[in-house]
Amino acid sequence: MENTSKRLELTAILSKLFESTSNDIIDKVVNLTQGKLYPDFVGVEVGFADKLVIKALSMISGLSPSKINHIYNEFGDIGSAAEEILKSKSQTSLFYEELSVRNVYDTLDKIAKSSGKGSVDLRIKLLNSLLNNASPMEAKYVVRTAVGNLRLGIADYTVLDALALAYTGDKKNRESLERAYNLSSDLGLVAKSVAINGLRGLDEFKVKVGNPIRPMLAERLNSTSEIIEKLGGKCASEYKLDGERVQIHHSQGTVNLFSRRLENITDNYPDIVDLCKKKLKCKECILEGEIVAINAKSGKYLPFQELMHRRRIHGVDEAVKNYPISIILFDALYIDGINLVDSPYVERNSKLVNIVSCSKRIRVVPSKITSTSEEIDSFLQKAILEGCEGLVIKDLRSTYRAGAREFSWIKLKHDYEGEFGDSFDLVVVGAFHGHGKRTGKYGAFLLAAYDKAEDVYKTVCKVGTGFSDENLDEFPRLLTPFIINHCHVRVVSKMKADVWFIPSIVIEVMASEITLSPIHTAEMNSVRAGSGLALRFPKFTGRIRSDKSATDCTTTEEFLKMYQGQLKKVRLK
């Protein structure tokens, strides 16, 4: 898999692997192909630090830590360093045991769950128990899994394709697997169900408190007239808040909060947990909302950056006092045994309103039923004056399409003083060394959009403006764990960056317009032969989208639609 960048080949290799895997461990194999033990929402990671791997390798090889660190620096990858070290190590164990999936998984699981006094020594001992039995190549991937950096480029959709091919014989059946995944957020569970029961096993997937649902996403349009035309008249206009989207799972007095990336962030927001326990009038529910920072005096919404003071592991109690926040609820997916995912917006909204005891700190999102451009424009101005980004316009008949991005929800932002009328969330795939004042730092970054159809990232711009000195100091720290020595297998780029990254970190940029470019690969040949789409005069807004995973970034399809919207505006003028 590591030696190919072709998705069809990756899918074929995975499919053969799944076909040859017994049903009792297929869930473990699927998770391990992504470098995980459990789905993200479980919150269990192996979390082995590089320096502990170096210590473990020193113990089994007899080499000094400084020598191992030198080899590590030479390869730029701790897994490759482990492979090189084990090549020169003679196998001396009298109790050599061939590694199995179950043994590797169970050992890594023990490492992940070890804590307290003596846990560091135990973790090293457990890792060495694997390395002593591993071939050099096995050691490479065991170590990469341990540090959480497998580097295989296997995305969810590639795994779903491979599962459909392996167990149903046809990739077209991916849609059924994808629906089950969107409701459960658990690829291993989906794999086990389809392996044992075929497509019938997927019918059993239901909404369940504790298993986050993959969030529904909004499309974008640039004018209210386009929105009215698309939705066919009457619609619901809701404030678009500049906060952190959260999914609330409440059951019998227990509340869990999941981020847009489906990570458990409950411990970051103890005050929101208390509010939900006190103010939700139901035994159990799954709700969606936006956590926003507020001005304690005026009650106005504050920018996302203010909220990020609350995204910390330490000093939570102090942050609760210094940075007051509110939870603004906008959807209900499940209430007291009733699955609302397939219910229309108006029904979900009505049930949401009925179970919330509103206060200044918790309430339902401000909304208005609108049917004309004038009504939407007026409500948009009201939202902006209160500190919002804009509006989300929703089809009154729409169901909740978990994991989908479609025109049932449409986001509308206000114009940014002559710049393009929206921002873009793009993933950092490369960097360029700085010059002058930026010598020794990154001077610019290569950014890409997500092509869902091909499951790859395609470049749209090189950005070097908008970065403060603090940003330029922070970015190396953020990006260093994702450095690789070549363009990632899922990145399509004509440009050659000085440094390449695994697509992981998402940042927000503005631009003057979308233009055609022969050197950027997004929607290459879609508008003109030999040209892709690119951002003109891109500028970093200062916002790092830690709440978004790489696949949540702006898509190439969105770029094409926005470019076509630009052309339409020009023709109207």
ZAMARGU-4260 file (C-alpha; in steps of 0.2 Angstrom, whole numbers, plus 5000, padded with zeros to 4 digits):
<rodrens>
0) 5000/5000/5000 | 5014/5012/5004 | 5022/5010/4987 | 5007/5015/4977 | 4997/5032/4975
5) 4983/5024/4965 | 4967/5022/4974 | 4961/5007/4963 | 4977/4998/4968 | 4975/5003/4987
10) 4957/4997/4986 | 4962/4980/4978 | 4976/4977/4990 | 4964/4981/5005 | 4950/4970/4998
15) 4961/4955/4996 | 4967/4958/5014 | 4949/4959/5021 | 4944/4943/5011 | 4958/4933/5019
20) 4954/4939/5037 | 4944/4929/5049 | 4927/4937/5055 | 4933/4937/5073 | 4947/4950/5070
25) 4941/4959/5055 | 4936/4974/5065 | 4954/4975/5073 | 4962/4973/5056 | 4951/4988/5049
30) 4956/4999/5063 | 4974/4995/5062 | 4975/4999/5043 | 4971/5017/5049 | 4983/5016/5063
35) 4970/5015/5076 | 4964/5003/5090 | 4946/5011/5092 | 4935/5024/5083 | 4941/5042/5087
40) 4926/5044/5098 | 4931/5031/5111 | 4946/5042/5115 | 4959/5028/5117 | 4976/5031/5108
45) 4992/5022/5110 | 5001/5038/5111 | 5019/5032/5112 | 5032/5047/5112 | 5046/5046/5100
50) 5059/5047/5114 | 5051/5032/5123 | 5053/5022/5106 | 5071/5027/5106 | 5074/5021/5123
55) 5065/5004/5119 | 5076/5002/5103 | 5091/5006/5113 | 5087/4992/5125 | 5084/4979/5112
60) 5098/4983/5100 | 5112/4989/5112 | 5114/5005/5103 | 5115/5021/5112 | 5100/5033/5112
65) 5111/5046/5103 | 5116/5034/5089 | 5097/5029/5087 | 5092/5047/5087 | 5105/5050/5073
70) 5098/5036/5063 | 5080/5043/5066 | 5086/5060/5060 | 5094/5052/5045 | 5077/5044/5040
75) 5065/5057/5046 | 5053/5043/5052 | 5055/5033/5068 | 5047/5018/5060 | 5060/5017/5046
80) 5073/5020/5059 | 5067/5004/5069 | 5067/4994/5053 | 5085/4999/5050 | 5091/4995/5068
85) 5082/4978/5068 | 5091/4973/5051 | 5107/4974/5060 | 5101/4965/5076 | 5103/4946/5077
90) 5088/4936/5083 | 5094/4929/5100 | 5077/4926/5109 | 5075/4908/5113 | 5056/4911/5114
95) 5053/4919/5097 | 5035/4919/5093 | 5028/4924/5076 | 5017/4940/5078 | 4998/4939/5075
100) 4985/4953/5073 | 4977/4948/5090 | 4994/4948/5099 | 4999/4965/5092 | 4982/4973/5095
105) 4981/4967/5113 | 4998/4972/5117 | 4995/4990/5110 | 4979/4990/5119 | 4988/4987/5135
110) 5000/5001/5131 | 4986/5013/5127 | 4977/5009/5143 | 4992/5009/5155 | 4993/5023/5167
115) 4999/5028/5184 | 5015/5024/5193 | 5027/5013/5184 | 5017/5014/5168 | 5032/5021/5157
120) 5042/5006/5161 | 5027/4995/5158 | 5024/5003/5141 | 5042/5001/5136 | 5042/4983/5141
125) 5026/4979/5131 | 5033/4987/5116 | 5049/4978/5117 | 5039/4961/5118 | 5033/4965/5101
130) 5049/4971/5094 | 5059/4956/5100 | 5047/4945/5090 | 5046/4957/5075 | 5055/4956/5058
135) 5062/4973/5053 | 5048/4977/5042 | 5035/4972/5055 | 5045/4983/5067 | 5043/4998/5055
140) 5024/4997/5056 | 5022/4992/5074 | 5032/5007/5079 | 5022/5019/5067 | 5006/5013/5074
145) 5012/5015/5092 | 5017/5033/5089 | 5001/5036/5079 | 5008/5039/5062 | 5005/5024/5051
150) 5008/5035/5035 | 4998/5023/5023 | 4986/5036/5016 | 4970/5025/5019 | 4955/5036/5021
155) 4937/5030/5026 | 4930/5030/5009 | 4944/5019/5002 | 4941/5006/5017 | 4922/5007/5013
160) 4926/5003/4995 | 4937/4988/4999 | 4924/4981/5011 | 4910/4982/4998 | 4921/4974/4986
165) 4927/4960/4998 | 4910/4956/5005 | 4898/4960/4992 | 4908/4959/4976 | 4903/4976/4970
170) 4910/4993/4975 | 4893/5000/4971 | 4886/4993/4987 | 4897/5006/4997 | 4882/5017/4999
175) 4874/5004/5011 | 4891/5003/5021 | 4893/5022/5021 | 4875/5024/5029 | 4879/5012/5043
180) 4896/5021/5046 | 4888/5038/5046 | 4876/5032/5059 | 4889/5023/5070 | 4906/5032/5066
185) 4913/5015/5069 | 4922/5007/5053 | 4927/4991/5063 | 4909/4988/5068 | 4903/4991/5050
190) 4916/4978/5044 | 4911/4965/5056 | 4893/4967/5052 | 4895/4965/5034 | 4908/4951/5035
195) 4896/4940/5046 | 4879/4945/5039 | 4882/4953/5022 | 4872/4968/5018 | 4858/4962/5029
200) 4869/4966/5044 | 4869/4984/5040 | 4850/4986/5042 | 4853/4984/5061 | 4862/5000/5062
205) 4852/5013/5072 | 4855/5029/5080 | 4863/5026/5097 | 4867/5037/5112 | 4885/5037/5115
210) 4890/5033/5096 | 4892/5050/5088 | 4883/5052/5071 | 4894/5059/5057 | 4888/5077/5055
215) 4878/5084/5040 | 4887/5098/5031 | 4881/5113/5022 | 4884/5118/5004 | 4887/5136/4999
220) 4879/5149/4988 | 4884/5168/4986 | 4867/5176/4984 | 4850/5175/4992 | 4842/5174/4975
225) 4851/5158/4971 | 4846/5151/4988 | 4828/5155/4985 | 4829/5147/4968 | 4837/5131/4975
230) 4826/5128/4989 | 4810/5133/4980 | 4804/5147/4991 | 4800/5146/5010 | 4814/5140/5021
235) 4822/5142/5038 | 4836/5155/5041 | 4847/5152/5056 | 4861/5161/5063 | 4878/5154/5058
240) 4889/5155/5073 | 4908/5157/5074 | 4911/5143/5087 | 4914/5125/5089 | 4901/5113/5083
245) 4897/5100/5095 | 4886/5084/5096 | 4878/5082/5114 | 4874/5064/5120 | 4864/5064/5135
250) 4857/5049/5144 | 4851/5046/5162 | 4861/5061/5169 | 4877/5057/5159 | 4883/5069/5146
255) 4896/5067/5133 | 4901/5080/5120 | 4909/5076/5103 | 4918/5088/5092 | 4915/5089/5073
260) 4929/5077/5071 | 4920/5065/5083 | 4933/5067/5097 | 4926/5066/5115 | 4929/5084/5121
265) 4918/5083/5137 | 4932/5087/5149 | 4935/5104/5140 | 4918/5110/5144 | 4912/5105/5161
270) 4900/5120/5162 | 4892/5115/5146 | 4889/5098/5153 | 4881/5105/5169 | 4870/5116/5158
275) 4864/5101/5148 | 4860/5091/5164 | 4850/5105/5171 | 4841/5112/5156 | 4837/5097/5145
280) 4819/5091/5149 | 4821/5073/5143 | 4829/5056/5149 | 4840/5054/5134 | 4844/5063/5118
285) 4856/5067/5104 | 4857/5086/5100 | 4868/5097/5089 | 4874/5114/5094 | 4887/5127/5093
290) 4898/5132/5108 | 4902/5150/5107 | 4912/5163/5117 | 4901/5177/5123 | 4904/5195/5129
295) 4899/5194/5148 | 4892/5212/5147 | 4884/5214/5130 | 4880/5196/5127 | 4886/5197/5110
300) 4895/5182/5101 | 4914/5183/5101 | 4926/5176/5087 | 4931/5158/5087 | 4949/5163/5093
305) 4942/5168/5110 | 4934/5151/5112 | 4950/5142/5109 | 4956/5148/5126 | 4944/5135/5132
310) 4952/5121/5122 | 4965/5116/5134 | 4969/5101/5145 | 4976/5110/5160 | 4968/5125/5169
315) 4950/5121/5164 | 4943/5128/5180 | 4952/5145/5178 | 4947/5146/5159 | 4928/5143/5164
320) 4929/5159/5175 | 4939/5169/5163 | 4930/5164/5146 | 4912/5163/5148 | 4903/5152/5134
325) 4886/5147/5129 | 4878/5132/5120 | 4867/5137/5105 | 4857/5121/5100 | 4851/5119/5082
330) 4846/5101/5079 | 4838/5086/5087 | 4843/5069/5081 | 4836/5058/5094 | 4824/5061/5109
335) 4818/5048/5122 | 4818/5033/5110 | 4813/5042/5095 | 4825/5042/5080 | 4823/5059/5072
340) 4836/5058/5058 | 4823/5054/5045 | 4811/5067/5051 | 4809/5083/5042 | 4818/5099/5048
345) 4801/5107/5055 | 4798/5092/5066 | 4815/5091/5073 | 4815/5109/5077 | 4799/5108/5085
350) 4804/5094/5097 | 4821/5103/5100 | 4812/5119/5106 | 4800/5108/5118 | 4815/5100/5127
355) 4826/5115/5131 | 4823/5126/5146 | 4831/5142/5138 | 4843/5154/5148 | 4857/5166/5143
360) 4869/5151/5143 | 4859/5138/5133 | 4845/5141/5120 | 4839/5136/5103 | 4848/5146/5088
365) 4839/5162/5083 | 4829/5157/5067 | 4816/5164/5055 | 4805/5157/5042 | 4809/5166/5026
370) 4802/5166/5008 | 4810/5181/4999 | 4828/5187/4996 | 4823/5203/5006 | 4818/5194/5021
375) 4834/5183/5021 | 4845/5199/5018 | 4837/5208/5033 | 4839/5193/5044 | 4857/5191/5038
380) 4861/5209/5043 | 4853/5206/5061 | 4864/5191/5063 | 4880/5200/5058 | 4876/5215/5070
385) 4875/5202/5084 | 4893/5195/5080 | 4888/5180/5069 | 4897/5174/5053 | 4881/5174/5043
390) 4866/5162/5040 | 4863/5144/5037 | 4847/5142/5026 | 4838/5125/5028 | 4825/5116/5018
395) 4810/5114/5029 | 4807/5097/5021 | 4825/5091/5023 | 4829/5075/5033 | 4846/5074/5043
400) 4858/5067/5030 | 4872/5060/5041 | 4889/5063/5034 | 4882/5071/5018 | 4886/5088/5011
405) 4871/5094/5001 | 4859/5109/4996 | 4847/5105/5010 | 4858/5116/5021 | 4866/5131/5013
410) 4878/5143/5021 | 4878/5162/5017 | 4891/5174/5024 | 4892/5192/5022 | 4904/5200/5010
415) 4922/5204/5017 | 4925/5222/5011 | 4927/5218/4993 | 4936/5201/4995 | 4928/5185/4990
420) 4911/5183/4999 | 4917/5168/5009 | 4932/5160/5018 | 4940/5143/5013 | 4945/5129/5025
425) 4961/5121/5017 | 4973/5108/5022 | 4992/5111/5023 | 5001/5099/5012 | 5018/5107/5010
430) 5029/5122/5015 | 5042/5133/5008 | 5057/5140/5017 | 5057/5158/5022 | 5069/5172/5017
435) 5074/5188/5025 | 5064/5191/5041 | 5057/5173/5039 | 5074/5164/5037 | 5074/5149/5048
440) 5055/5148/5047 | 5042/5143/5035 | 5039/5157/5023 | 5023/5151/5014 | 5012/5135/5013
445) 5005/5125/5000 | 4986/5122/5003 | 4974/5110/4995 | 4956/5106/4994 | 4948/5089/4996
450) 4942/5079/4980 | 4929/5067/4988 | 4926/5058/4972 | 4945/5053/4970 | 4948/5053/4989
455) 4964/5064/4987 | 4969/5082/4990 | 4972/5094/4976 | 4982/5111/4977 | 4973/5127/4976
460) 4986/5140/4982 | 5002/5145/4990 | 4999/5157/5004 | 5012/5168/5013 | 5002/5183/5019
465) 4992/5186/5035 | 5004/5177/5047 | 5009/5185/5063 | 5026/5182/5071 | 5016/5171/5083
470) 5009/5161/5069 | 5026/5158/5061 | 5033/5151/5077 | 5017/5140/5080 | 5016/5132/5063
475) 5032/5122/5064 | 5026/5114/5081 | 5009/5110/5073 | 5016/5103/5057 | 5032/5094/5063
480) 5023/5077/5068 | 5016/5076/5050 | 5033/5079/5040 | 5036/5066/5027 | 5051/5066/5014
485) 5040/5066/4999 | 5023/5072/4992 | 5010/5062/5001 | 5001/5048/4991 | 4984/5057/4992
490) 4991/5074/4987 | 4990/5079/4969 | 5002/5093/4966 | 5012/5100/4951 | 5022/5112/4963
495) 5037/5105/4973 | 5037/5111/4991 | 5053/5111/5001 | 5044/5101/5015 | 5029/5089/5013
500) 5016/5085/5026 | 5003/5072/5029 | 4987/5081/5026 | 4981/5085/5043 | 4981/5103/5048
505) 4967/5114/5042 | 4968/5133/5041 | 4956/5146/5035 | 4960/5158/5021 | 4952/5172/5012
510) 4955/5177/4993 | 4950/5190/4981 | 4943/5177/4968 | 4944/5160/4961 | 4954/5160/4945
515) 4961/5147/4932 | 4979/5141/4935 | 4990/5129/4925 | 5000/5125/4941 | 4986/5120/4953
520) 4977/5104/4951 | 4959/5106/4959 | 4946/5103/4945 | 4960/5101/4932 | 4952/5102/4915
525) 4935/5104/4921 | 4934/5122/4915 | 4948/5123/4903 | 4960/5110/4896 | 4977/5111/4905
530) 4970/5122/4919 | 4964/5120/4937 | 4956/5131/4949 | 4966/5142/4961 | 4964/5156/4974
535) 4970/5174/4969 | 4978/5184/4982 | 4975/5171/4996 | 4977/5177/5014 | 4978/5168/5031
540) 4964/5174/5042 | 4973/5169/5058 | 4961/5154/5061 | 4968/5137/5063 | 4953/5125/5061
545) 4957/5112/5075 | 4939/5107/5075 | 4940/5100/5057 | 4949/5085/5050 | 4957/5085/5033
550) 4942/5078/5024 | 4931/5092/5032 | 4940/5105/5022 | 4933/5114/5007 | 4930/5102/4992
555) 4936/5104/4974 | 4917/5102/4970 | 4913/5118/4980 | 4927/5127/4971 | 4920/5123/4954
560) 4902/5129/4960 | 4909/5145/4967 | 4919/5148/4951 | 4904/5146/4941 | 4894/5158/4953
565) 4908/5171/4949 | 4905/5169/4930 | 4886/5171/4933 | 4889/5187/4943 | 4900/5194/4929
570) 4887/5190/4916 | 4873/5199/4926 | 4884/5214/4927
</rodrens>
